[in-house]
Amino acid sequence: MTDETEGAQLMTAVMLAGGVLRIPESTVLADGTRVDGTRDIPPDAPDYETWLPHAMPEEAAWHGDADDLRILARWRAAASA
């Protein structure tokens, strides 16, 4: 889930199945290129408790449109392969 605020893109933490949290994370490459992405935090990770209050259930993060359903179908197909 994202929110545009004064030109900055904000992303909330999402709680996946099994309690894993998917959080936003940016990386800056050696050439200065910024790459926005995510990382997963399992419940036994040291920073889990820090992110937990900010997490929303995965279902609440869905936009409910056809794009979400197509993406979810691809993830499920890849996970079962």
C-alpha positions, 0 to 999 in steps of 0.5 A: 500500500502506498501513499503520496505525501509531498512527493514522497512515496510511503509504504506500510508493512504487510503481514504475510501468511505465517506472520512474516512481515514484508517491509519497504527497503531502498538500496543505493547502487554504486553508481548512485541509482536508488532501487526501491524494493521490499524485504521479508522479516520472519517472526524470529528476526531482531527487528520484527517487534519494531515493524509489527505495530505498523503491519496490516494484514495482506488482504487489507493491502490489496487494491481489489482490482484485477491487477492484484488478482493477476499478480497473486495468481502468478505468485501462487503459480510460482510458489507451487512450481 
